[in-house]
Amino acid sequence: MSARRKPEEPEEEPSRAAGGCVLVVLAGVTVAAVFVASPTVGILSLWIVGALLLWRSARRMSDSSATPPPEGVAPSGDVFAVGEPVVTRVVKGPEGVTWTVHVAREEVNGE
């Protein structure tokens, strides 16, 4: 008799959503236990936790390492030459509802 080998299945990684649900349930149980002990302490602890989370969120936002925007206004790449645009053709869309206007363009250097 020959033994059949099962194809190896990739290991499943734990779900982040499942971990989040476990943390929410644990936090709910903790809050319920504090409220059972003393409603005043429970309300005070919720305010403290909320303030700490707000402070942490604001602190993370201010630590941005993004570079500042360049000074002056840079051309967007869709800059037309000085003067009125010249329409080369107009295409009527299906059912006559839309119109596409094609404009003759002159590329402008950033100088």
N, CA and C atoms as a LAMMPS dump frame, in Angstrom:
ITEM: TIMESTEP
0
ITEM: NUMBER OF ATOMS
333
ITEM: BOX BOUNDS ff ff ff
-5.0000000000000000e+02 5.0000000000000000e+02
-5.0000000000000000e+02 5.0000000000000000e+02
-5.0000000000000000e+02 5.0000000000000000e+02
ITEM: ATOMS id mol type element x y z
1 1 1 N 0.823 -1.178 0
2 1 2 C 0 0 0
3 1 3 C 0.875 1.252 0
4 2 1 N 0.471 2.152 -0.782
5 2 2 C 1.25 3.385 -0.863
6 2 3 C 0.557 4.489 -0.057
7 3 1 N 1.334 5.22 0.629
8 3 2 C 0.783 6.322 1.428
9 3 3 C 0.701 7.561 0.538
10 4 1 N -0.461 8.169 0.526
11 4 2 C -0.648 9.382 -0.267
12 4 3 C -0.251 10.593 0.563
13 5 1 N 0.464 11.443 -0.09
14 5 2 C 0.87 12.67 0.59
15 5 3 C -0.139 13.765 0.271
16 6 1 N -0.534 14.464 1.276
17 6 2 C -1.433 15.6 1.065
18 6 3 C -0.601 16.785 0.585
19 7 1 N -1.123 17.515 -0.363
20 7 2 C -0.378 18.7 -0.798
21 7 3 C -0.253 19.677 0.374
22 8 1 N 0.906 20.28 0.486
23 8 2 C 1.117 21.21 1.587
24 8 3 C 0.284 22.469 1.37
25 9 1 N -0.458 22.818 2.395
26 9 2 C -1.281 24.017 2.329
27 9 3 C -0.496 25.167 2.945
28 10 1 N -0.659 26.344 2.391
29 10 2 C 0.05 27.48 2.978
30 10 3 C -0.489 27.758 4.381
31 11 1 N 0.403 28.181 5.262
32 11 2 C -0.019 28.488 6.621
33 11 3 C -0.903 29.722 6.601
34 12 1 N -1.974 29.641 7.355
35 12 2 C -2.89 30.77 7.414
36 12 3 C -2.39 31.777 8.435
37 13 1 N -2.413 33.033 8.044
38 13 2 C -2.022 34.095 8.961
39 13 3 C -3.257 34.534 9.739
40 14 1 N -3.089 34.899 10.985
41 14 2 C -4.24 35.35 11.759
42 14 3 C -4.806 36.641 11.174
43 15 1 N -6.099 36.755 11.212
44 15 2 C -6.764 37.912 10.636
45 15 3 C -6.591 39.127 11.547
46 16 1 N -6.309 40.268 10.949
47 16 2 C -6.206 41.502 11.735
48 16 3 C -7.571 41.902 12.274
49 17 1 N -8.623 41.629 11.506
50 17 2 C -9.967 41.959 11.964
51 17 3 C -10.331 41.126 13.188
52 18 1 N -9.931 39.851 13.189
53 18 2 C -10.22 38.995 14.34
54 18 3 C -9.48 39.507 15.571
55 19 1 N -8.24 39.914 15.405
56 19 2 C -7.488 40.481 16.519
57 19 3 C -8.123 41.75 17.041
58 20 1 N -8.631 42.577 16.13
59 20 2 C -9.32 43.802 16.536
60 20 3 C -10.585 43.504 17.305
61 21 1 N -11.322 42.483 16.862
62 21 2 C -12.551 42.098 17.574
63 21 3 C -12.229 41.615 18.982
64 22 1 N -11.154 40.845 19.122
65 22 2 C -10.752 40.364 20.454
66 22 3 C -10.409 41.54 21.355
67 23 1 N -9.685 42.528 20.823
68 23 2 C -9.337 43.702 21.621
69 23 3 C -10.568 44.507 22.014
70 24 1 N -11.536 44.62 21.128
71 24 2 C -12.767 45.352 21.446
72 24 3 C -13.539 44.638 22.542
73 25 1 N -13.613 43.311 22.464
74 25 2 C -14.325 42.551 23.493
75 25 3 C -13.607 42.693 24.834
76 26 1 N -12.277 42.596 24.836
77 26 2 C -11.531 42.754 26.082
78 26 3 C -11.715 44.158 26.667
79 27 1 N -11.7 45.161 25.832
80 27 2 C -11.909 46.531 26.31
81 27 3 C -13.321 46.686 26.87
82 28 1 N -14.317 46.082 26.213
83 28 2 C -15.691 46.152 26.712
84 28 3 C -15.845 45.477 28.061
85 29 1 N -15.198 44.334 28.233
86 29 2 C -15.265 43.629 29.518
87 29 3 C -14.601 44.465 30.604
88 30 1 N -13.469 45.075 30.28
89 30 2 C -12.772 45.916 31.26
90 30 3 C -13.621 47.112 31.657
91 31 1 N -14.226 47.782 30.686
92 31 2 C -15.069 48.937 30.979
93 31 3 C -16.276 48.513 31.811
94 32 1 N -16.876 47.379 31.48
95 32 2 C -18.024 46.892 32.252
96 32 3 C -17.622 46.605 33.691
97 33 1 N -16.444 46.015 33.884
98 33 2 C -15.993 45.706 35.244
99 33 3 C -15.752 46.984 36.042
100 34 1 N -15.178 48.011 35.395
101 34 2 C -14.953 49.284 36.092
102 34 3 C -16.287 49.938 36.429
103 35 1 N -17.255 49.885 35.539
104 35 2 C -18.566 50.486 35.81
105 35 3 C -19.298 49.747 36.925
106 36 1 N -19.122 48.432 36.998
107 36 2 C -19.752 47.674 38.083
108 36 3 C -19.144 48.085 39.417
109 37 1 N -17.826 48.284 39.439
110 37 2 C -17.16 48.674 40.674
111 37 3 C -17.607 50.065 41.11
112 38 1 N -17.622 51.023 40.2
113 38 2 C -18.029 52.383 40.537
114 38 3 C -18.375 53.128 39.253
115 39 1 N -19.624 53.548 39.1
116 39 2 C -19.999 54.291 37.883
117 39 3 C -19.206 55.594 37.715
118 40 1 N -18.891 56.249 38.806
119 40 2 C -18.143 57.507 38.719
120 40 3 C -16.735 57.257 38.182
121 41 1 N -16.077 56.237 38.68
122 41 2 C -14.737 55.898 38.209
123 41 3 C -14.799 55.444 36.747
124 42 1 N -15.858 54.735 36.371
125 42 2 C -16.016 54.297 34.986
126 42 3 C -16.115 55.463 34.025
127 43 1 N -16.923 56.452 34.382
128 43 2 C -17.082 57.627 33.517
129 43 3 C -15.771 58.412 33.456
130 44 1 N -15.117 58.559 34.601
131 44 2 C -13.851 59.28 34.631
132 44 3 C -12.792 58.557 33.797
133 45 1 N -12.761 57.246 33.873
134 45 2 C -11.768 56.491 33.097
135 45 3 C -12.039 56.61 31.598
136 46 1 N -13.309 56.633 31.196
137 46 2 C -13.614 56.811 29.768
138 46 3 C -13.143 58.181 29.275
139 47 1 N -13.31 59.225 30.076
140 47 2 C -12.839 60.552 29.698
141 47 3 C -11.325 60.58 29.573
142 48 1 N -10.645 59.917 30.518
143 48 2 C -9.18 59.901 30.483
144 48 3 C -8.678 59.139 29.252
145 49 1 N -9.275 57.982 28.982
146 49 2 C -8.859 57.195 27.813
147 49 3 C -9.123 57.966 26.521
148 50 1 N -10.283 58.629 26.442
149 50 2 C -10.597 59.427 25.251
150 50 3 C -9.616 60.558 25.046
151 51 1 N -9.243 61.24 26.135
152 51 2 C -8.279 62.337 26.038
153 51 3 C -6.91 61.819 25.609
154 52 1 N -6.49 60.678 26.154
155 52 2 C -5.201 60.103 25.763
156 52 3 C -5.185 59.691 24.295
157 53 1 N -6.279 59.098 23.816
158 53 2 C -6.346 58.701 22.409
159 53 3 C -6.337 59.922 21.491
160 54 1 N -7.035 60.975 21.896
161 54 2 C -7.047 62.207 21.099
162 54 3 C -5.653 62.832 21.067
163 55 1 N -4.961 62.86 22.209
164 55 2 C -3.608 63.402 22.279
165 55 3 C -2.662 62.589 21.404
166 56 1 N -2.792 61.262 21.463
167 56 2 C -1.916 60.393 20.662
168 56 3 C -2.158 60.613 19.167
169 57 1 N -3.437 60.744 18.802
170 57 2 C -3.768 60.963 17.393
171 57 3 C -3.208 62.297 16.901
172 58 1 N -3.353 63.348 17.701
173 58 2 C -2.838 64.668 17.314
174 58 3 C -1.32 64.651 17.264
175 59 1 N -0.691 63.924 18.147
176 59 2 C 0.769 63.853 18.185
177 59 3 C 1.306 63.13 16.952
178 60 1 N 0.618 62.072 16.529
179 60 2 C 1.053 61.332 15.344
180 60 3 C 0.913 62.185 14.094
181 61 1 N -0.093 63.039 14.033
182 61 2 C -0.286 63.875 12.859
183 61 3 C 0.815 64.929 12.754
184 62 1 N 1.294 65.482 13.877
185 62 2 C 2.269 66.558 13.826
186 62 3 C 3.675 66.041 13.547
187 63 1 N 3.919 64.755 13.692
188 63 2 C 5.236 64.201 13.444
189 63 3 C 5.441 63.819 11.982
190 64 1 N 4.721 64.449 11.1
191 64 2 C 4.816 64.114 9.686
192 64 3 C 6.189 64.49 9.148
193 65 1 N 6.768 63.603 8.375
194 65 2 C 8.071 63.881 7.789
195 65 3 C 7.947 64.328 6.334
196 66 1 N 6.776 64.801 5.959
197 66 2 C 6.562 65.242 4.583
198 66 3 C 7.344 66.527 4.334
199 67 1 N 7.856 66.66 3.134
200 67 2 C 8.58 67.875 2.78
201 67 3 C 7.591 69.005 2.547
202 68 1 N 7.972 70.233 2.818
203 68 2 C 7.057 71.351 2.603
204 68 3 C 6.83 71.578 1.109
205 69 1 N 5.724 72.183 0.751
206 69 2 C 5.462 72.431 -0.667
207 69 3 C 6.461 73.442 -1.221
208 70 1 N 6.754 73.38 -2.526
209 70 2 C 7.698 74.329 -3.113
210 70 3 C 7.116 75.737 -3.114
211 71 1 N 8.014 76.715 -3.065
212 71 2 C 7.55 78.094 -3.085
213 71 3 C 7.194 78.504 -4.501
214 72 1 N 6.23 79.377 -4.63
215 72 2 C 5.788 79.825 -5.933
216 72 3 C 4.795 78.847 -6.536
217 73 1 N 4.267 79.209 -7.669
218 73 2 C 3.286 78.364 -8.334
219 73 3 C 3.956 77.655 -9.5
220 74 1 N 3.971 76.345 -9.456
221 74 2 C 4.561 75.567 -10.539
222 74 3 C 3.511 75.332 -11.625
223 75 1 N 3.919 75.308 -12.88
224 75 2 C 2.945 75.019 -13.93
225 75 3 C 2.43 73.591 -13.791
226 76 1 N 1.152 73.426 -14.09
227 76 2 C 0.516 72.123 -13.893
228 76 3 C 0.791 71.157 -15.037
229 77 1 N 1.45 71.579 -16.08
230 77 2 C 1.693 70.707 -17.222
231 77 3 C 0.608 70.874 -18.278
232 78 1 N -0.455 71.551 -17.933
233 78 2 C -1.554 71.785 -18.854
234 78 3 C -1.653 73.283 -19.133
235 79 1 N -0.521 73.935 -19.239
236 79 2 C -0.488 75.377 -19.406
237 79 3 C -0.562 75.719 -20.884
238 80 1 N -1.48 76.615 -21.214
239 80 2 C -1.602 77.066 -22.591
240 80 3 C -0.722 78.283 -22.814
241 81 1 N -0.392 78.53 -24.079
242 81 2 C 0.382 79.718 -24.437
243 81 3 C -0.476 80.95 -24.208
244 82 1 N 0.203 82.083 -24.13
245 82 2 C -0.512 83.325 -23.896
246 82 3 C -1.448 83.586 -25.074
247 83 1 N -2.63 84.044 -24.81
248 83 2 C -3.594 84.348 -25.861
249 83 3 C -4.776 83.401 -25.8
250 84 1 N -5.685 83.582 -26.703
251 84 2 C -6.888 82.758 -26.747
252 84 3 C -6.574 81.394 -27.35
253 85 1 N -7.159 80.33 -26.81
254 85 2 C -6.936 79.016 -27.414
255 85 3 C -7.607 78.92 -28.782
256 86 1 N -6.989 78.158 -29.685
257 86 2 C -7.518 77.972 -31.03
258 86 3 C -8.17 76.601 -31.093
259 87 1 N -9.451 76.575 -31.432
260 87 2 C -10.196 75.323 -31.51
261 87 3 C -9.915 74.687 -32.865
262 88 1 N -9.417 73.43 -32.842
263 88 2 C -9.12 72.747 -34.094
264 88 3 C -10.32 71.96 -34.602
265 89 1 N -11.075 71.346 -33.709
266 89 2 C -12.281 70.627 -34.14
267 89 3 C -13.196 70.412 -32.943
268 90 1 N -14.47 70.201 -33.275
269 90 2 C -15.481 69.909 -32.266
270 90 3 C -16.159 68.612 -32.684
271 91 1 N -16.209 67.649 -31.753
272 91 2 C -16.808 66.353 -32.054
273 91 3 C -18.098 66.226 -31.26
274 92 1 N -19.182 65.934 -31.983
275 92 2 C -20.481 65.756 -31.349
276 92 3 C -20.584 64.314 -30.855
277 93 1 N -21.007 64.151 -29.605
278 93 2 C -21.12 62.821 -29.021
279 93 3 C -22.368 62.091 -29.483
280 94 1 N -22.507 60.832 -29.071
281 94 2 C -23.693 60.069 -29.443
282 94 3 C -24.946 60.717 -28.847
283 95 1 N -26.001 60.681 -29.572
284 95 2 C -27.295 61.25 -29.191
285 95 3 C -27.255 62.767 -29.078
286 96 1 N -26.149 63.403 -29.488
287 96 2 C -26.069 64.857 -29.499
288 96 3 C -26.053 65.487 -28.121
289 97 1 N -25.76 64.717 -27.094
290 97 2 C -25.797 65.252 -25.731
291 97 3 C -24.459 65.87 -25.344
292 98 1 N -23.362 65.237 -25.719
293 98 2 C -22.049 65.733 -25.319
294 98 3 C -21.29 66.268 -26.514
295 99 1 N -20.4 67.189 -26.253
296 99 2 C -19.535 67.771 -27.268
297 99 3 C -18.105 67.723 -26.744
298 100 1 N -17.153 67.362 -27.587
299 100 2 C -15.743 67.368 -27.215
300 100 3 C -15.038 68.418 -28.044
301 101 1 N -14.414 69.374 -27.369
302 101 2 C -13.724 70.467 -28.04
303 101 3 C -12.232 70.173 -28.004
304 102 1 N -11.603 70.082 -29.18
305 102 2 C -10.163 69.843 -29.282
306 102 3 C -9.477 71.171 -29.548
307 103 1 N -8.499 71.491 -28.703
308 103 2 C -7.806 72.781 -28.762
309 103 3 C -6.389 72.566 -29.253
310 104 1 N -5.929 73.471 -30.126
311 104 2 C -4.526 73.441 -30.562
312 104 3 C -3.67 73.91 -29.397
313 105 1 N -2.635 73.115 -29.084
314 105 2 C -1.825 73.442 -27.913
315 105 3 C -0.401 73.775 -28.308
316 106 1 N 0.15 74.711 -27.608
317 106 2 C 1.566 75.029 -27.717
318 106 3 C 2.166 74.727 -26.356
319 107 1 N 3.195 73.904 -26.316
320 107 2 C 3.833 73.581 -25.046
321 107 3 C 4.634 74.768 -24.567
322 108 1 N 4.555 75.047 -23.313
323 108 2 C 5.234 76.186 -22.707
324 108 3 C 6.312 75.639 -21.781
325 109 1 N 7.519 76.127 -21.928
326 109 2 C 8.578 75.727 -21.007
327 109 3 C 8.355 76.416 -19.685
328 110 1 N 8.929 75.872 -18.615
329 110 2 C 8.723 76.421 -17.291
330 110 3 C 9.471 77.723 -17.049
331 111 1 N 10.002 78.354 -18.057
332 111 2 C 10.791 79.592 -17.907
333 111 3 C 9.921 80.801 -17.9
